[in-house]
Amino acid sequence: MKFFETSKFYSLKKSTYINLRWIGIIGQLFSVNLVYFYFNFDFNFLICNTVIFFGALSNLFLIFIYKKTQLSDRSALIFLIIDIIQLGILIYLTGGIVNPFSIFLLIPSVFASSNLGLRTNLLLLLFTLVVIILLTFYSYDLPSPLNDHFHVSPYYYFSIPVALVIALVFFNYFAIIFGAESRLRKEALNKMEEIMAKEHEMLSLGGQAAAAAHSLGTPLSTIKIISQELTKQLKDQKEVVQDIQLLSSQVERCNEILKRLSLNPNEEDSFIDEDINMRTYLKDIISSFKETTTNDFIFNFEQDSNSKKFTKSIEIIYGLRNFIGNANKFCKNKIFITLKSDNTSTEVIIEDDGEGYPNDILSKIGEPYLKSIKTQYKEKIGLGLGLFIGKTLLEKNFASVSCWNSKTRSGAEVIIKWKNKDLFNI
């Protein structure tokens, strides 16, 4: 099982995209109002501002309603098309293809070409081409008084869209090629780091096993010798002799296990690669925490929960452990974990009885390097890296992750949900 096998799909970082859109929206707002109020140009001022307002609403939707920290390929396509439509309407109202700001029509497609999949890039490219062609033949005149003095030959007029199309294809081609090469290098580096980490772990495990075999050899031999002497001394007591012989056989078994591990630390363990269901996932994770904490874990699951097994994923284990570990860290003494599953979806709910998320970082949950401005949280809360890693890994494995303060408990609540068709095909 490879760590990166379930993470090979394209996405955009939501916060970066939102910031870029705010820059574009503020720039549009500034340009439209400057031209209208300062230069006194005559155009559809109210309609232009309305279009910009709807662009701002779509950005607010991304911030407050779209909860994922990464935009999936499909979601990114939808919002980038919205960007192209918004800019196309503004250019349509202010001169069409001869408007110098028409060059900005290339930005969404070029921006996506290095981050999103080939199919998405081709769709955006074709959509941008259609918009450029429409703006070439259909648009309002340039704002007055520019339209009174701007007259060019058809050769010059039609050279503008031709130049835009050539630039669009050229930039997209190179961005796609360089983006693909960059992803290949990154994937190769990730695999190399994974292999090196595994080899280092195996070497470390082999050294520890050899040291354990060496260190335990003497006491195990002593136990075996004593058991043999006890067998001779107590040979008349059959029940005791049987117990001593069992003890001796277990000592021998320990020697064999240590010897095997020291000679072959790469030996396969069927437990590591076996398929398990979500209930077993959670039980194993909870058991690992119970060994190091006195907090009370309350695990509830529906009796008819889907018990179908699926391939064990290190990413899912790590993501779930991060959220359960976070609840364990910030609870008072109880963590509530609920599993709900049916034929269509699987849902894991993690709650605690702590103080919950600080209000000033609640809307930013899932981003790294978060710090609350409230003094009571500054020392206790971390940098948000655990939540960021856990949320990113689970979302890359087709889960939707929602974080808020629980309405039924006093602390935080995390809901992790999969569609079964995605979960069981990992």
Sequence and secondary structure as in RCSB ss.txt:
>XXXX:A:sequence
MKFFETSKFYSLKKSTYINLRWIGIIGQLFSVNLVYFYFNFDFNFLICNTVIFFGALSNLFLIFIYKKTQLSDRS
ALIFLIIDIIQLGILIYLTGGIVNPFSIFLLIPSVFASSNLGLRTNLLLLLFTLVVIILLTFYSYDLPSPLNDHF
HVSPYYYFSIPVALVIALVFFNYFAIIFGAESRLRKEALNKMEEIMAKEHEMLSLGGQAAAAAHSLGTPLSTIKI
ISQELTKQLKDQKEVVQDIQLLSSQVERCNEILKRLSLNPNEEDSFIDEDINMRTYLKDIISSFKETTTNDFIFN
FEQDSNSKKFTKSIEIIYGLRNFIGNANKFCKNKIFITLKSDNTSTEVIIEDDGEGYPNDILSKIGEPYLKSIKT
QYKEKIGLGLGLFIGKTLLEKNFASVSCWNSKTRSGAEVIIKWKNKDLFNI
>XXXX:A:secstr
  TTGGG S EEEHHHHHHHHHHHHHHHHHHHHIIIIIS  BS HHHHHHHHHHHHHHHHHHHHT   SEEEHHH
HHHHHHHHHHHHHHHHHHTTGGGSGGGGGGHHHHHHHHTTS HHHHHHHHHHHHHHHHHHHHS    SBTHHHH 
   HHHHHHHHHHHHHHHHHHHHHHHHHHHHHHHHHHHHHHHHHHHHHHHHHHHHHHHHHHHHHHHHHHHHHHHH
HHHHHHHHTTT HHHHHHHHHHHHHHHHHHHHHHHHHH TT   HHHH  B HHHHHHHHHHHHHTT   EEEEE
E TT     B   HHHHHHHHHHHHHHHHH SSEEEEEEEE SSEEEEEEEESS    HHHHTTTTSSS   SSH
HHHTT   SHHHHHHHHHHHHTT EEEEEE SSSSSEEEEEEEEHHHHTT 
